[in-house]
């Protein structure tokens, strides 16, 4: 295999933003496989689900929101702890920043390391990095399993359905429209990032999500899923990728193969089916490394640092 540029450092092309209503007063902000945000317009205020990576990037979301409402943003909800989802939160001026207890614990444990790691991996997503406030973005409100935010008479129900993309993922469900914001638990035409994943748990979490039979969904990456067939396809594709990857890695671990040999064989196995998905080449080294650890009995993902990222890339792709 050729040795590609590290992670997504060579991905410099601008993406076209889409902003579409997928339920009454519920919007999807998407950008050709870049991180998505979900927006709910309530009676008196607005909720934003996933904040983008910097305040500068968040201003683009705010601009789209202002095209449909002048109501203030009262709540920013973080689906999990990754910097690309959270560091833009201060731009919204929200009275509450909400995430799960587990996500906050991960910010405490590894937030600084993740910030440096993600900026190094994908600088285009951190445009205006100098607009990030010093330090980390901290939630004002956390919960363990379920919480409801009321935007006047409109409920946004936040739920921790299980471990998956991270230990702290949550989804947001709007009962009045049966629309769900899934965060990175579901991707659509984009490669799931699994560097902090729990492969054994993730399919069960997807089962719990599918049980809502959502009428529409905003996935973490990829186009908005605007009907039940698209939602089912998004969940099915995410599940297939996770299963194919983890089963392949487990077989190589059982055979006593090294991490590099495992990566090379899994890359060869998965590329025909998934190689055209967004950020496939970026994600796969991180994914295989985490799957190799979990298959070897390590339940708690190791912390990624900028230094570890680059050493791993050299070891597997150099």
C-alpha positions in Angstrom: 0.0 0.0 0.0 1.1 3.6 -0.6 1.6 5.8 2.4 -1.1 8.5 2.4 -0.8 11.9 4.1 -1.4 11.7 7.8 -5.1 11.4 8.6 -7.0 14.2 6.8 -4.2 16.8 6.7 -4.5 16.8 2.9 -8.2 17.3 2.8 -8.4 21.0 2.2 -11.4 21.3 -0.1 -14.4 23.3 1.0 -17.7 21.4 1.3 -21.2 22.6 0.3 -23.5 23.1 3.2 -27.1 21.9 3.2 -29.7 23.0 5.6 -33.1 21.3 5.3 -36.2 20.9 7.4 -36.7 17.2 8.1 -39.6 17.6 10.5 -41.7 20.6 11.6 -39.2 23.0 13.0 -36.5 20.4 13.0 -33.5 21.0 10.7 -30.3 19.2 9.5 -27.1 21.1 8.9 -24.9 18.9 6.8 -21.8 19.4 4.6 -20.9 16.5 2.3 -19.6 14.2 5.1 -18.2 16.8 7.5 -19.7 16.8 11.0 -23.4 17.5 11.2 -25.5 19.6 13.5 -29.2 19.3 14.3 -31.5 22.2 15.2 -34.9 22.3 16.9 -36.9 25.5 16.9 -39.2 25.6 19.9 -41.9 28.0 21.1 -39.5 30.7 22.4 -36.0 29.4 21.7 -33.7 27.1 19.7 -31.7 24.0 20.6 -28.6 23.0 18.7 -27.3 19.4 18.8 -23.5 19.3 18.3 -21.8 22.6 18.1 -19.0 22.2 15.5 -15.3 22.4 16.1 -14.7 26.1 16.6 -16.7 29.3 17.2 -15.9 30.3 13.6 -17.4 27.1 12.3 -20.4 27.5 14.6 -21.1 30.9 13.1 -22.0 29.1 9.9 -24.6 27.1 11.7 -25.9 30.2 13.4 -26.2 31.9 10.0 -28.4 29.1 8.7 -30.6 29.2 11.8 -31.1 32.9 11.4 -32.5 32.2 7.9 -35.5 30.5 9.6 -35.9 32.1 13.0 -34.8 35.0 15.1 -35.4 33.1 18.4 -32.3 32.8 20.7 -30.3 29.6 21.1 -31.1 28.5 24.7 -29.5 25.0 24.7 -26.5 23.4 23.1 -26.4 19.6 23.4 -23.2 17.6 22.9 -23.7 14.1 21.6 -20.3 13.1 23.0 -16.9 14.6 24.1 -14.9 14.8 20.8 -13.4 18.3 20.2 -14.9 18.5 16.6 -18.3 18.4 18.2 -17.9 20.7 21.2 -15.4 23.5 21.0 -17.7 25.7 19.0 -20.3 25.8 21.8 -19.5 29.3 23.2 -20.5 31.0 19.9 -24.2 30.2 20.5 -24.5 32.2 23.8 -26.7 29.4 25.2 -27.8 29.4 28.8 -27.2 25.6 29.0 -24.6 23.2 27.5 -25.8 19.7 28.0 -24.1 16.2 27.8 -24.1 12.9 29.6 -22.3 12.3 32.8 -20.0 9.9 31.0 -19.2 12.4 28.3 -18.2 15.0 30.9 -16.0 12.4 32.6 -14.2 11.8 29.3 -13.6 15.6 28.9 -12.0 15.5 32.3 -10.0 12.4 31.5 -8.8 13.2 28.0 -10.3 16.4 26.7 -7.0 18.3 26.4 -5.3 15.4 24.6 -8.2 15.0 22.3 -8.2 18.7 21.4 -4.6 18.6 20.2 -5.1 15.3 18.6 -8.1 16.3 16.5 -6.7 19.6 15.4 -3.6 17.8 14.2 -5.6 15.2 12.3 -8.1 17.4 10.5 -7.0 21.1 10.4 -9.7 22.1 7.9 -12.5 21.3 10.4 -10.8 23.7 12.9 -10.9 26.8 10.8 -10.6 29.8 13.1 -8.9 27.7 15.8 -7.8 31.0 17.3 -11.5 31.7 18.1 -11.6 28.8 20.5 -11.6 30.0 24.1 -8.7 29.1 26.2 -9.3 25.8 27.9 -12.0 23.3 27.2 -15.8 23.6 26.7 -17.5 22.4 29.9 -21.2 21.4 30.2 -23.4 23.3 32.6 -25.9 20.3 32.9 -25.3 16.5 32.8 -27.5 13.5 33.2 -27.1 9.7 33.5 -29.6 8.1 31.3 -32.6 10.3 30.2 -33.4 14.0 30.4 -36.1 16.2 28.8 -35.5 19.7 27.6 -38.7 21.7 27.1 -38.7 24.5 24.5 -42.0 25.9 25.6 -44.5 23.0 24.9 -42.0 21.2 22.7 -40.0 18.3 24.2 -36.5 17.3 23.2 -35.8 14.0 24.9 -32.1 13.2 25.5 -31.2 9.5 25.9 -28.1 7.5 26.6 -29.0 4.2 24.9 -25.6 2.5 25.5 -22.0 2.6 24.6 -20.9 2.8 21.0 -18.9 5.5 19.3 -17.7 6.4 22.8 -18.8 5.5 26.3 -20.8 8.7 26.6 -22.9 9.0 23.4 -26.5 10.4 23.6 -29.2 10.9 21.1 -32.0 13.5 20.9 -35.5 12.5 20.1 -38.4 14.8 19.2 -41.6 12.8 20.1 -43.9 15.3 18.2 -42.2 14.6 14.9 -40.4 11.2 15.6 -37.1 12.7 14.4 -33.8 11.6 16.0 -30.4 13.2 16.1 -28.1 10.2 16.3 -24.6 11.8 16.6 -21.8 9.6 15.5 -23.7 6.4 16.5 -24.9 6.4 12.9 -23.1 7.5 9.8 -24.4 7.6 6.2 -21.9 7.1 3.4 -19.2 8.1 5.8 -16.8 5.8 7.7 -17.6 5.5 11.4 -14.7 6.6 13.6 -14.0 3.9 16.2 -10.8 5.1 17.9 -12.7 5.4 21.3 -15.4 2.8 20.4 -16.9 -0.2 22.2 -17.4 -2.6 19.4 -19.2 -5.3 21.4 -21.8 -2.8 22.7 -22.4 -0.7 19.7 -24.7 -3.0 17.7 -27.0 -3.4 20.8 -27.1 0.4 21.1 -28.1 0.6 17.4 -30.9 -1.9 18.1 -32.2 0.4 20.8 -32.1 3.4 18.4 -33.8 1.4 15.6 -36.6 0.5 18.0 -37.9 4.1 17.7 -38.5 3.6 14.0 -37.6 7.2 13.4 -39.4 9.0 10.6 -36.1 11.0 9.9 -32.6 11.2 11.4 -29.6 13.5 11.4 -26.6 11.1 11.5 -23.2 12.2 12.7 -21.8 12.5 9.1 -23.5 12.2 5.7 -26.8 13.4 4.2 -29.9 13.9 6.3 -32.0 10.7 6.4 -35.4 12.0 5.5 -37.6 8.9 5.5 -37.8 5.5 7.3 -36.1 3.6 4.5 -33.1 5.9 4.6 -32.9 5.7 8.4 -32.9 1.9 8.2 -30.2 2.0 5.5 -28.1 4.3 7.7 -28.3 2.0 10.7 -27.8 -1.1 8.6 -24.7 0.3 6.9 -23.2 1.4 10.2 -23.8 -2.0 11.7 -22.3 -3.8 8.7 -19.1 -1.8 8.8 -18.7 -2.3 12.6 -19.4 -6.0 12.4 -17.2 -6.6 9.3 -14.3 -4.7 10.9 -14.4 -6.2 14.4 -15.0 -9.8 13.2 -12.0 -9.5 10.9 -9.8 -8.0 13.6 -10.8 -10.6 16.1 -9.8 -13.4 13.7 -6.4 -11.9 13.2 -5.8 -11.4 16.9 -6.8 -15.0 17.6 -4.3 -16.1 14.9 -1.5 -14.1 16.7 -0.9 -11.6 14.0 0.7 -8.2 14.7 -1.2 -5.0 14.7 0.4 -3.9 11.4 -0.3 -7.2 9.7 -3.9 -7.1 11.1 -4.3 -3.6 9.7 -3.0 -4.5 6.2 -5.3 -7.6 6.0 -8.4 -5.7 7.3 -7.7 -2.8 4.9 -7.6 -5.3 2.0 -10.8 -6.9 3.2 -12.9 -3.8 3.8 -11.7 -1.5 1.0 -13.8 -3.0 -1.8 -17.1 -2.5 0.2 -16.3 0.7 2.1 -13.3 2.4 0.4 -15.4 5.1 -1.2 -16.9 6.1 2.1 -15.9 9.6 3.4 -12.7 9.5 5.6 -12.2 5.7 5.1 -8.4 6.0 4.8 -8.3 8.5 7.7 -10.3 6.3 10.1 -9.2 2.8 9.4 -5.8 2.9 11.2 -7.4 4.3 14.4 -10.3 1.9 14.1 -8.2 -1.2 13.7 -6.0 -0.1 16.6 -8.9 0.2 18.9 -10.5 -3.0 17.7 -7.2 -4.8 18.2 -7.1 -3.5 21.8 -10.7 -4.5 22.5 -10.3 -8.0 21.0 -7.2 -8.4 23.2 -9.3 -7.6 26.3 -8.9 -3.9 26.8 -12.3 -2.5 27.6 -11.4 1.1 28.3 -10.0 2.8 25.2 -6.5 4.2 25.5 -6.1 8.0 25.2 -5.1 9.4 21.8 -2.5 12.1 21.8 -1.0 14.0 18.9 2.2 12.1 19.4 0.5 8.7 19.7 -1.6 9.5 16.5 1.5 10.1 14.4 3.5 7.2 15.8 0.6 4.8 15.1 0.3 6.2 11.6 4.0 5.7 11.0 3.8 2.1 12.4 0.8 1.1 10.3 1.1 3.3 7.2 4.8 4.3 7.0 
